[in-house]
Amino acid sequence: MDKDFAARRRRDLIIAAVLTALAALAPLFIKDVYVQNILILTLMYAALSQSWNILSGYCGQISLGHALYFGIGAYTTELLFTKFGVLPWFGMLAGGTVAAAIAMGLGYPFFRLRGHYFVIATIVIAEIGLLLFQNWEWAGAAMGITIPVRGDSWLKFQFMRSKLPYFYFALVLCSLAWFVTWWLEDSKWGFWWRAVKDNPEAAESLGVVVFNSKMGAAAVSAFLVAIGGAFYAQFLAYIDPESVMGFQFSLLMALPAVLGGIGTLWGPVLGAAILIPMTELTRSYIGGSGRGVDLIVYGTLIVLISLALPQGLVSLFSRAKRKGATR
Amino acid sequence: MTAQTIIQSLASGLLMGLLYGLIAVGLALIFGLMDVVNFAHGEFLMIAMYVSFFLFTFFAIDPLLSAPLVAAALFVFGAVVYLLIVRFAMRAKANAGMVQIFSTFGLAIVMRGLAQFFFTPDYRSVPHSWLGGKTISIAGVFLPEPQLMGALVSILAFAGLYFFIHRTDFGRALEATREDPGAVALVGIDKNRVFALGWGLGAALVGLAGAIMASFFYIYPDVGASFALIAYVTVALGGFGSVFGAFAGGIIVGLVEATTALVLPPSLKSVGIYAVYLLVVFIRPRGLFGSM
């Protein structure tokens, strides 16, 4: 059993390394900027979903308010950059730290809430954040912030000539989020989280510090999501509250994990690889008319997959190999 | 800020609050019955508003008269949604909560897309309805008639629902199913039928709210979103599953919103509602009237 688990983990790591290497070579063959753009977004959402999955999938605390951390990451980076000239790299780390601190601060009251009360509290807190930023004059209020062009360099994390640097950063971020998840899965935290998710009372009685393990999950999850927000802000070179803190981000972070397989290592990656290109393609090919066809297609798929495969698409693979056993 | 302004906004807040209660009560009913949150609740409201709008446009039926028709249409719709989607979502053994959330979320996205496709994203309104634009004044306090009618309908609907749950056979079946879905099968109650009727009833209530709102609110595909969040907050504030809690929660939410608008800029009026919600659930994690 233990041997199987160790072998599985080694295999996962090798697959991840091969996939990362292949992805790193992809731009050699894919020159089309439109396709590159889709790849960047796919990697970004895979990273976000992987981070969301730590708190909501592994630890079982379903958050539909992660847009708050995404927006905090974006705003901290850009406010530091435009108001104080702090390089985005430091802004990014600051954003992650602020988001993790907020997540832990919110954890005190929030982690006492169960089920739907918790889900709605997360939606509400993100909505409060959105409203506050929309009314915060110093931070640009509803107009947002346009990020000034300071050149084309890794130092300033701005690239005008090519999208490829963004692609490589997104790839690193995605790999990082995956690796953190992989590493935590087999740590004390990972076991605690699964215990908390399955049965918090039993976990408590067996000595799992339920509250602390939720706090840890929230902090890691928020930190990584905020890095994603900082990246997105630099990538778009423009932010406003709705475009970085809107409810759609909370959903778009959750959906890949839900479709791929919640609380699994590969679910978010698989989900994002299918969902994001599909979203972008439907949007540009049939959504351009503004007639909502993309929403219809997209929504129908969400309903069908969540009903037909409650454990996500990864269950298709594990079912064949291990007779329906889940990790 | 004079006493007059304060009384005026509290009165408007109370009227709005009763309407919030009416929107939320169906959500609370469904949750109390089967522990499921309908994340397409706002879209149910949106559809009801469109039905009312089209009944007015094509058949010249005033929203006030069409309300029972809209409620009936939504009843059927709610029952169908249960039979086609929710019934299957409830069978999920793994990630049950997730499946329920995302299947109803997916439905909400589809409904919004369909509304955009068939009705375009344009803002519509019902012009010259019987009550539209009229106000009455009581002791110097101006009350818009459509909202007043909404408050009246809300009180009647709540009284009707209360009577229905506590005085009819079906209400008793509803209550019994809620308490023990397994045991009711033994006495010959079909659980699926009760749940379908519960969904129908919940949708009919939001249908009533939508019909009333059609006479004073713009109608567009995304109209449900903001009301849905208020409805979830209302229900959670009152305590999930408590029909009475949803009604009381609605009144509180309406009053809090009106009070916030007095002290903060209008764009921040919802912050008061959210803050009160957070405060309440932190003190009582089950909401004001929630049991469990």
Interface residues (C-beta under 8 A of the other chain):
Chain A: I62 L64 P109 R112 L113 R114 G115 H116 Y117 V119 I120 A121 I123 V124 I125 E127 I128 L131 L132 Q134 N135 F247 L251 A254 L255 V258 I262 G263 G290 R291 G292 V293 D294 L295 I296 V297 Y298 G299 T300 L301 I302 V303 L304 S306 L307 P310 Q311 T326
Chain B: F31 V37 I85 F88 A89 A92 K93 A94 N95 A96 G97 M98 V99 I101 F102 S103 F105 G106 L107 A108 I109 V110 M111 R112 G113 L114 A115 Q116 F117 T120 P121 P221 A225 L229 Y232 V233 A236 F240 P265 S267 L268 S270 V271 Y274 A275 Y277 L278 V281 F282 P285 R286 G287
